[in-house]
């Protein structure tokens, strides 16, 4: 009798524990957790007691003759290393091709003309949390009767810049003139991440993606946008994701051309092992299988082969940064390698890294010049240390889901593919997920039309069904 009553008590305890677990999960699912807004201060020295000046002032890119003559002196004095025979881009930027780039840079590239291109869109600066934030702000040239422009925040990554968006901006602010539907027209805001381009670098340690998201949130509110859309790839993916976690009630929709999942669970691992053989079980589509498997080759080896830079930048960015900040040729070699490999991995087999197949040298050199004239390469690389030094999967934002309506444009030549089945665990409200027909990592610069069309159709869905109101 004692045994049976003990068994009864144990059974009751098991039910109580199970019941508690079930209730906990049901209740915790209901509670939408957000990320706290970070009110940091990143200026030099002690934070002043006075209120921050919220003036917005116009900005233009300008370069002095001294800066240009210094650049040309350095280009003239460049030392090159002979590449290995038939090494193409397998060892990094091939210096035979690099000589051609430098020759073009010295003799044909017209920076003054490119400065005019950079200044064709209105640019501004504003002080937020102690540092000057640079941003491009383009309003539509004309709005049809009764229509208002939708604010769209677009965030770049590394080693890109706000210039990546120059080809897509007109497609979004004036879609009708470019053969696109003008049902939705945008007012585009492209800030430079602090420490990139013409945004001041943080002077304190610890400036990570949440800090950047908090600054951009403050920027949007100061510009008078209470509700807005956000778009990003590379670091822009993480900054916009964090912004959706900080201010879900202010973000109408989140559009990404890279969606990485850093918190891997048991199901993820199982899908890596078995997904090739049982794709349906894990929600994989044929295209997922094609892009992901064999996983050793297309996953693990690829990460190891292509992430050396990230390891350096996440540990000792200033060391390698010293060399890049001192040598324009070194800077070009370092950045151009990414524009080759991340646009198409197959480009490693080509002498010229395939760089001019998808981009022109003027665009590539303009992006490099933004890094050179602003002297921002070191501060841009530090962003890796600030985001990764605590370890992948350890931070609160990595465990939090995103409830904001999400659209994902999955480009085939992105270095790592994230299937929708994985993305859905993080982004619980995916309203559009498209396998793009072509293109790689720098989508806005490489395939502006494809990306613009995807953004337009995504926003169309969100607006038509008023999805942001159903949060």
Legacy VTK file of the C-alpha trace (Angstrom):
# vtk DataFile Version 3.0
C-alpha trace
ASCII
DATASET POLYDATA
POINTS 471 float
0.000 0.000 0.000
2.877 2.341 0.869
4.468 1.620 -2.546
1.246 2.309 -4.421
0.640 5.605 -2.559
4.274 6.570 -3.229
3.740 5.784 -6.908
0.570 7.907 -6.789
2.442 10.832 -5.255
5.234 10.486 -7.815
2.696 10.364 -10.633
1.006 13.465 -9.242
4.377 15.214 -9.071
5.140 14.266 -12.689
1.744 15.664 -13.791
2.298 18.817 -11.767
5.744 19.335 -13.315
4.378 18.621 -16.824
1.435 20.945 -16.199
3.734 23.686 -14.952
6.001 23.294 -17.999
3.002 23.408 -20.388
1.514 26.472 -18.648
4.938 28.150 -18.636
5.335 27.597 -22.376
1.800 28.775 -23.109
2.267 31.928 -21.046
5.801 32.651 -22.186
4.709 32.374 -25.811
2.150 35.111 -25.214
4.635 37.521 -23.672
6.387 39.379 -26.443
9.822 40.283 -25.230
11.601 43.271 -26.721
15.187 44.455 -26.625
15.846 47.470 -24.413
16.683 50.688 -26.257
20.321 51.561 -25.573
20.822 55.172 -24.554
24.580 55.163 -24.873
27.065 57.997 -25.151
29.891 57.430 -27.595
31.583 60.830 -27.741
35.065 61.692 -26.517
35.790 61.933 -22.786
33.141 62.623 -20.181
29.509 63.033 -21.192
28.569 66.738 -20.837
25.653 67.731 -18.585
24.026 69.845 -21.287
21.216 68.558 -23.492
22.308 67.225 -26.890
21.893 69.631 -29.790
19.348 68.072 -32.158
20.103 70.284 -35.155
20.314 68.568 -38.555
22.826 70.196 -40.885
23.501 69.573 -44.603
26.634 67.685 -45.589
28.575 67.422 -48.842
31.494 65.137 -49.676
34.568 67.295 -50.221
38.214 66.420 -50.805
41.206 68.756 -50.685
44.022 68.829 -53.238
46.433 67.838 -50.418
44.459 64.659 -49.772
44.466 63.772 -53.459
48.187 64.451 -53.978
48.933 62.349 -50.892
46.825 59.523 -52.353
48.604 59.685 -55.731
52.020 59.720 -54.038
51.089 56.528 -52.189
49.723 54.907 -55.362
52.961 55.805 -57.195
55.081 54.269 -54.460
53.109 51.027 -54.152
55.124 47.810 -53.819
53.597 44.737 -55.438
54.305 41.064 -54.832
54.437 38.569 -57.671
51.444 36.234 -57.435
51.887 32.473 -57.712
51.439 31.128 -61.237
47.829 30.235 -62.053
46.675 31.211 -58.575
43.852 33.488 -59.820
41.978 34.725 -56.703
42.484 31.559 -54.628
45.135 33.233 -52.486
43.198 36.495 -52.286
43.417 39.504 -54.593
45.728 38.718 -57.515
48.402 41.414 -57.700
48.718 41.273 -61.514
45.108 42.419 -61.678
45.660 44.778 -58.742
48.306 46.628 -60.800
45.646 47.224 -63.478
43.250 48.588 -60.851
45.925 50.939 -59.498
46.789 52.094 -63.007
43.104 52.842 -63.660
42.862 54.587 -60.283
45.799 56.879 -61.114
45.140 57.550 -64.779
41.433 57.234 -65.526
39.347 57.289 -62.345
37.896 60.751 -61.841
37.224 61.211 -58.123
35.940 64.756 -58.592
33.281 63.450 -60.957
32.386 60.708 -58.449
32.123 63.304 -55.681
29.459 64.990 -57.836
27.697 61.622 -58.117
27.867 61.202 -54.317
26.501 64.710 -53.802
23.580 64.306 -56.197
21.441 63.045 -53.289
20.860 65.267 -50.244
23.101 64.310 -47.327
22.976 65.445 -43.726
24.575 65.035 -40.340
23.058 64.966 -36.877
24.588 64.387 -33.446
23.126 61.356 -31.680
24.483 59.895 -28.433
27.602 62.039 -28.667
28.691 61.285 -32.266
27.950 62.806 -35.677
25.748 60.541 -37.794
25.842 60.910 -41.581
22.823 59.976 -43.680
21.435 60.292 -47.192
17.775 61.351 -47.293
15.964 61.201 -50.645
12.334 62.228 -51.065
10.267 61.290 -54.135
10.545 63.774 -57.040
6.753 63.680 -57.415
3.861 61.979 -55.631
0.574 60.994 -57.292
-2.529 62.713 -55.882
-3.529 61.407 -52.446
-0.412 59.293 -51.992
2.181 59.683 -49.271
5.752 58.406 -49.328
6.615 55.483 -47.079
9.779 55.997 -45.032
12.362 53.276 -45.691
15.570 52.956 -43.673
18.301 51.151 -45.662
21.409 49.956 -43.837
24.657 48.810 -45.479
27.366 46.520 -44.082
31.096 45.816 -44.305
33.056 46.455 -46.545
30.264 48.415 -48.206
28.920 51.895 -47.613
25.869 54.095 -48.124
26.966 54.297 -51.797
25.780 50.711 -52.338
22.216 52.090 -52.447
22.754 54.785 -55.087
21.412 52.627 -57.922
18.348 51.376 -56.036
17.273 54.745 -54.540
15.667 56.093 -57.772
13.816 52.791 -58.268
12.188 53.223 -54.860
11.618 56.988 -54.816
10.417 57.155 -58.431
9.370 53.622 -59.430
7.087 54.669 -62.314
9.956 56.299 -64.257
11.818 52.975 -64.075
9.031 50.707 -65.263
7.983 49.625 -61.775
4.595 49.882 -60.078
4.063 53.228 -58.341
1.473 51.834 -55.952
4.031 52.356 -53.189
6.602 55.136 -53.264
9.374 55.559 -50.736
11.287 58.250 -48.971
14.694 56.634 -48.474
17.038 57.195 -45.520
20.504 55.609 -45.804
22.714 56.289 -42.789
26.382 55.381 -42.511
26.934 52.989 -39.596
28.957 54.836 -36.893
32.623 54.173 -37.695
31.840 53.755 -41.405
32.116 56.381 -44.148
31.190 59.842 -42.953
29.609 58.864 -39.631
31.892 59.566 -36.685
33.432 56.497 -35.074
32.475 55.658 -31.470
35.204 56.716 -29.014
34.232 54.119 -26.409
34.407 50.324 -26.369
31.259 48.233 -26.725
29.513 49.820 -29.719
27.632 46.848 -31.209
24.645 46.208 -33.490
22.144 47.062 -30.738
23.923 50.389 -30.171
23.717 51.107 -33.923
20.041 50.080 -34.022
19.288 52.397 -31.081
20.998 55.321 -32.831
19.101 54.684 -36.086
15.828 54.394 -34.154
16.535 57.782 -32.615
17.419 59.124 -36.087
14.079 57.988 -37.548
12.126 59.492 -34.639
14.009 62.793 -34.934
13.179 62.872 -38.656
9.535 62.573 -37.615
8.943 58.969 -38.676
6.844 57.141 -36.141
6.226 54.184 -38.469
8.708 53.015 -41.072
10.094 50.093 -43.056
13.690 48.876 -42.770
15.904 47.010 -45.236
19.362 45.509 -44.866
21.944 42.912 -45.802
25.309 42.096 -44.171
25.516 44.096 -40.882
22.388 45.903 -42.059
20.581 42.579 -41.546
21.547 42.473 -37.875
21.079 46.187 -37.172
17.590 46.187 -38.758
16.724 42.921 -36.964
17.733 44.472 -33.624
15.705 47.566 -34.488
12.662 45.341 -35.066
13.290 43.846 -31.615
13.680 47.268 -29.957
10.730 49.016 -31.616
8.307 46.423 -33.053
5.399 48.872 -32.842
7.209 51.452 -34.965
8.438 49.121 -37.703
5.815 48.249 -40.309
7.988 45.700 -42.065
11.520 44.326 -42.211
13.073 43.364 -45.568
16.343 41.427 -45.643
18.639 40.183 -48.388
20.588 38.167 -45.849
19.004 36.325 -42.935
21.454 34.447 -40.800
20.380 32.411 -37.782
23.001 32.384 -35.024
21.071 30.387 -32.445
21.169 26.841 -33.778
18.979 24.222 -32.096
18.883 20.433 -32.229
16.458 20.444 -35.192
18.858 22.634 -37.182
21.669 20.163 -36.602
19.447 17.236 -37.483
18.385 18.966 -40.704
22.062 19.409 -41.634
22.586 15.656 -41.233
19.361 14.411 -42.802
17.921 17.301 -44.808
19.453 16.100 -48.052
17.642 12.763 -47.797
14.409 13.845 -46.078
13.961 17.473 -47.189
10.174 17.509 -46.642
10.590 16.491 -43.009
12.566 19.673 -42.314
10.580 21.980 -44.579
13.392 22.222 -47.166
12.556 22.945 -50.790
14.499 21.642 -53.790
16.367 24.946 -54.095
17.389 24.759 -50.412
18.847 21.306 -50.986
20.675 22.501 -54.111
22.212 25.467 -52.303
23.091 23.695 -49.040
24.327 20.226 -49.857
26.761 18.517 -49.683
26.948 20.447 -46.411
30.626 19.806 -45.713
31.551 21.474 -49.009
28.847 24.169 -49.231
28.576 24.826 -45.501
31.460 24.004 -43.203
34.421 24.262 -45.620
33.001 27.427 -47.137
32.710 29.064 -43.703
36.292 28.075 -42.866
37.611 29.255 -46.246
35.791 32.575 -46.261
35.751 33.720 -42.632
39.429 34.322 -41.861
38.925 38.086 -42.142
36.090 37.909 -39.577
38.298 36.066 -37.076
41.005 38.738 -37.403
38.482 41.585 -37.152
36.695 40.004 -34.208
39.953 39.674 -32.274
42.664 42.187 -33.338
41.114 44.658 -35.802
43.520 47.498 -35.043
46.638 45.488 -35.938
45.727 44.685 -39.529
43.818 47.967 -39.768
47.053 49.948 -39.300
48.395 48.646 -42.615
45.141 49.176 -44.505
44.710 52.719 -43.205
48.239 53.547 -44.357
48.123 52.010 -47.832
45.405 52.681 -50.419
46.627 49.693 -52.459
46.423 47.410 -49.421
42.954 48.767 -48.675
41.818 48.110 -52.249
43.225 44.561 -52.218
41.453 43.792 -48.941
38.074 45.202 -49.965
38.020 44.086 -53.613
38.590 40.460 -52.661
35.199 40.529 -50.883
33.469 42.131 -53.874
34.839 39.262 -55.975
34.180 36.199 -53.808
30.936 37.340 -52.191
29.456 38.202 -55.570
30.203 34.725 -56.912
32.424 32.059 -55.338
33.291 30.816 -58.822
35.075 34.117 -59.476
38.017 32.755 -57.464
38.953 30.763 -60.588
39.443 33.937 -62.671
42.613 36.048 -63.070
40.650 39.257 -62.496
38.346 37.830 -59.814
35.376 38.524 -62.115
35.155 41.989 -60.579
34.112 43.765 -63.766
31.480 41.209 -64.701
28.940 42.659 -62.287
30.438 46.029 -61.263
32.341 48.818 -62.945
35.663 50.072 -61.596
34.255 53.553 -60.926
31.688 52.121 -58.490
34.220 49.809 -56.828
36.792 52.587 -56.432
34.167 55.058 -55.169
33.356 52.662 -52.321
37.098 52.257 -51.578
37.591 56.031 -51.695
34.835 56.496 -49.096
36.914 54.297 -46.769
40.159 56.060 -47.740
39.170 59.732 -47.472
37.256 59.195 -44.212
40.049 57.012 -42.765
37.399 54.652 -41.390
38.737 51.165 -42.173
39.929 50.461 -38.600
36.725 51.652 -36.913
34.624 49.723 -39.470
36.523 46.518 -38.666
36.128 46.998 -34.894
32.373 46.430 -35.328
33.214 42.700 -35.674
34.960 42.629 -32.316
32.134 44.499 -30.593
29.528 42.111 -32.019
31.402 38.812 -31.778
33.779 38.998 -28.811
31.232 37.549 -26.370
30.773 34.508 -28.616
28.100 33.550 -31.135
24.730 32.631 -29.641
25.382 34.170 -26.222
23.459 37.434 -26.490
19.855 38.187 -25.664
18.992 39.461 -29.154
20.055 36.105 -30.618
17.487 34.258 -28.495
14.658 36.740 -29.125
12.318 36.237 -32.062
11.189 38.952 -34.471
7.421 39.466 -34.769
7.512 42.294 -37.301
6.276 41.257 -40.810
9.399 40.086 -42.639
10.335 39.705 -46.289
13.446 37.792 -47.337
15.127 37.954 -50.743
17.455 34.963 -50.878
20.180 35.513 -53.485
21.799 32.363 -54.938
25.424 33.504 -54.622
25.229 34.614 -50.997
28.146 32.958 -49.179
25.854 31.024 -46.821
22.272 29.996 -47.551
19.582 30.199 -44.873
16.455 28.179 -45.747
13.057 29.589 -44.848
12.525 26.685 -42.425
15.495 27.971 -40.378
14.684 31.666 -40.752
11.125 31.060 -39.508
12.341 30.040 -36.056
13.765 33.564 -35.675
11.435 35.613 -37.880
8.032 34.277 -36.872
6.077 36.414 -39.333
7.664 35.825 -42.766
5.215 37.126 -45.356
7.441 36.698 -48.392
10.485 34.521 -49.029
11.857 34.456 -52.559
14.701 32.573 -54.175
16.180 35.282 -56.371
17.188 34.256 -59.916
20.732 35.667 -59.715
22.984 37.852 -57.597
25.153 37.700 -54.517
26.004 39.505 -51.306
26.024 43.133 -52.505
22.502 42.875 -53.894
21.560 46.577 -53.972
24.646 47.447 -56.021
24.722 44.325 -58.192
21.017 43.688 -58.870
19.142 46.886 -57.918
16.074 46.082 -60.072
15.611 42.610 -58.590
15.953 43.895 -55.052
13.660 46.888 -55.664
10.955 44.628 -57.131
11.148 42.342 -54.118
10.915 45.254 -51.666
7.931 46.687 -53.583
5.991 43.409 -53.636
6.747 42.790 -49.938
5.512 46.242 -48.889
2.482 45.722 -51.160
1.556 42.594 -49.185
2.076 44.244 -45.809
0.028 47.311 -46.770
-2.790 45.419 -48.478
-3.382 43.144 -45.504
-2.350 45.792 -42.948
-0.119 43.132 -41.448
1.694 45.469 -39.084
-1.584 46.255 -37.337
-2.095 42.542 -36.532
0.919 42.268 -34.258
LINES 1 472
471 0 1 2 3 4 5 6 7 8 9 10 11 12 13 14 15 16 17 18 19 20 21 22 23 24 25 26 27 28 29 30 31 32 33 34 35 36 37 38 39 40 41 42 43 44 45 46 47 48 49 50 51 52 53 54 55 56 57 58 59 60 61 62 63 64 65 66 67 68 69 70 71 72 73 74 75 76 77 78 79 80 81 82 83 84 85 86 87 88 89 90 91 92 93 94 95 96 97 98 99 100 101 102 103 104 105 106 107 108 109 110 111 112 113 114 115 116 117 118 119 120 121 122 123 124 125 126 127 128 129 130 131 132 133 134 135 136 137 138 139 140 141 142 143 144 145 146 147 148 149 150 151 152 153 154 155 156 157 158 159 160 161 162 163 164 165 166 167 168 169 170 171 172 173 174 175 176 177 178 179 180 181 182 183 184 185 186 187 188 189 190 191 192 193 194 195 196 197 198 199 200 201 202 203 204 205 206 207 208 209 210 211 212 213 214 215 216 217 218 219 220 221 222 223 224 225 226 227 228 229 230 231 232 233 234 235 236 237 238 239 240 241 242 243 244 245 246 247 248 249 250 251 252 253 254 255 256 257 258 259 260 261 262 263 264 265 266 267 268 269 270 271 272 273 274 275 276 277 278 279 280 281 282 283 284 285 286 287 288 289 290 291 292 293 294 295 296 297 298 299 300 301 302 303 304 305 306 307 308 309 310 311 312 313 314 315 316 317 318 319 320 321 322 323 324 325 326 327 328 329 330 331 332 333 334 335 336 337 338 339 340 341 342 343 344 345 346 347 348 349 350 351 352 353 354 355 356 357 358 359 360 361 362 363 364 365 366 367 368 369 370 371 372 373 374 375 376 377 378 379 380 381 382 383 384 385 386 387 388 389 390 391 392 393 394 395 396 397 398 399 400 401 402 403 404 405 406 407 408 409 410 411 412 413 414 415 416 417 418 419 420 421 422 423 424 425 426 427 428 429 430 431 432 433 434 435 436 437 438 439 440 441 442 443 444 445 446 447 448 449 450 451 452 453 454 455 456 457 458 459 460 461 462 463 464 465 466 467 468 469 470
